[in-house]
Amino acid sequence: MSSPAAGTPSTAPPSGPETVKPEGDAVNVREVRWTKAEPVSGGRKVRLTWWSGVAPCTVLDRVSVKETAKNVTITLYEGSSPKARDMSCIMIAVEKTTTVDLDKALGKRKLVDGAKR
């Protein structure tokens, strides 16, 4: 069996969600539902996963975290990067992930998606 030549693009799917960080300058910003929230670092952080579009047409603008004694409500906000102004955007789903810090460990508090209102 022959192996692909060096430099040949792979057709294998990515090994997991694309890690992104909030950019803070998106336009046409809207709330986006996350599909998974997983406590990490002993519950001091939460890793969120969601389906999105391709950057720069769809980017993470910011993440809002509201903590109470019973709940931690996390809301993702996405929009378009100003760099996408004169671009054609393909419509393809991309799984993305980001990790947010909590003021105190999650403990027994419930994780709530702020976009599910």
Secondary structure, 3 states (H helix, E strand, C coil): CCCCCCCCCCCCCCCCCEECCCCCCCEEEEEECCCEEEEEHHHCEEEEEEEECCCCCCEEEEEEEEECCCEEEEEEEEEECHHHCCCCCCCCCEEEEEEEECCCCCCCCEEEECCCC
